[in-house]
Amino acid sequence: FTIMMRHKTNRITTDPVWGKLLNFVIENFQTVTLQDALNIMGMSKSYFCRKFKNRFSISFLTYVNKLKIQHSQRLLTSTNFTIEKIAELSGYGTNVCRFHEDFKKYVGITPRKYKIKMTEQIAPLTEQN
């Protein structure tokens, strides 16, 4: 479910330091902070943000948010959890408004509409079996 990070040359990163960071972020996307990344990389905020963006063509915050949204998409299609619970499990805590904003920003529709759309697409497949 994770976004594979590629260097600008379109190769998956093989740098062990960046790999360590990305593994940490993937394993802890619900709670990871920029400060966590700075601690792992031993860089200043401005230098890290610039290097991350240059290396992966995406900001660190956008990367983390996309991981959260991908996780929420899986939960929306595989569980009957409420939107509030999915927001919480995806790292948004009780900030459901922010979850809705990010979901719509990255997916193009609201979480509710996404769940309905995906349910409609899956239903005909299960009826055929």
C-alpha positions in Angstrom: 0.0 0.0 0.0 3.0 2.3 0.1 4.2 4.8 -2.3 7.5 3.7 -3.7 10.0 6.5 -3.5 12.1 7.0 -6.6 15.0 9.2 -7.1 14.6 11.8 -9.8 16.3 9.4 -12.2 13.3 7.1 -11.7 15.3 4.5 -9.7 14.0 3.3 -6.4 16.3 4.7 -3.7 19.2 2.5 -2.7 20.9 4.9 -0.5 20.9 3.2 3.0 20.4 6.4 4.9 17.4 7.5 2.9 16.2 3.9 2.8 16.3 3.8 6.6 14.2 7.0 6.8 11.6 5.8 4.3 11.3 2.5 6.1 10.8 4.3 9.4 8.2 6.6 7.8 6.3 3.7 6.2 6.2 1.8 9.5 5.2 4.9 11.5 3.2 7.1 9.1 0.3 7.6 11.6 2.5 9.3 14.1 5.8 10.3 12.3 6.7 14.0 12.5 9.2 16.1 10.6 11.3 16.2 13.8 11.5 12.4 13.7 12.9 12.6 10.2 15.3 15.4 11.1 16.6 13.2 14.0 17.1 10.2 11.8 18.9 12.2 9.1 20.8 14.5 11.3 20.0 17.5 9.2 18.5 21.0 9.7 14.9 21.5 8.7 15.6 23.7 5.7 18.4 21.4 4.4 16.3 18.2 4.9 13.2 19.6 3.2 15.2 20.8 0.3 17.1 17.5 -0.1 14.0 15.4 0.2 12.1 17.5 -2.4 15.1 17.4 -4.7 15.6 13.7 -4.3 12.0 12.5 -4.6 10.2 15.4 -6.3 7.6 15.5 -3.4 7.7 17.3 -0.1 8.1 15.2 3.1 4.7 16.3 4.4 3.0 15.4 1.1 4.6 12.0 1.2 3.4 11.3 4.7 -0.1 12.6 3.9 -0.3 10.4 0.8 0.7 7.3 3.0 -2.1 8.2 5.4 -4.7 8.6 2.6 -3.6 5.3 0.9 -4.1 3.6 4.2 -7.5 5.2 4.6 -8.5 4.0 1.1 -7.8 0.4 2.1 -9.8 0.8 5.3 -12.7 2.4 3.4 -12.9 -0.6 1.0 -12.2 -3.4 3.5 -14.0 -2.4 6.7 -17.2 -1.0 7.9 -15.5 1.5 10.2 -16.9 5.0 10.5 -15.2 7.8 8.7 -14.2 9.2 12.1 -12.6 5.8 13.1 -10.8 5.6 9.7 -9.4 9.1 10.2 -8.1 8.2 13.6 -6.5 4.9 12.4 -4.9 6.8 9.5 -3.1 9.2 11.7 -5.5 12.1 11.8 -6.6 11.6 15.4 -9.8 13.5 16.0 -9.1 16.0 13.2 -11.8 14.6 10.8 -12.0 17.9 8.9 -8.4 17.8 8.0 -8.8 14.1 7.0 -11.7 15.2 4.6 -9.6 18.0 3.2 -6.6 15.8 2.5 -8.6 12.9 1.2 -10.4 15.2 -1.3 -7.2 16.9 -2.2 -5.4 13.6 -3.1 -8.3 11.4 -4.3 -10.6 14.0 -5.8 -13.7 13.0 -3.9 -14.8 12.8 -0.2 -14.2 9.6 1.8 -17.9 8.8 1.8 -18.3 9.1 -1.9 -15.1 7.0 -2.4 -16.6 4.3 -0.2 -19.8 4.3 -2.1 -18.1 4.3 -5.5 -15.8 1.5 -4.6 -18.6 -0.6 -3.1 -20.6 -0.2 -6.3 -17.6 -1.3 -8.3 -17.0 -4.4 -6.1 -20.7 -5.4 -5.8 -21.1 -6.6 -9.4 -18.0 -8.8 -9.0 -19.2 -10.5 -5.9 -22.7 -11.1 -7.4 -21.2 -13.0 -10.3 -19.6 -15.6 -8.0 
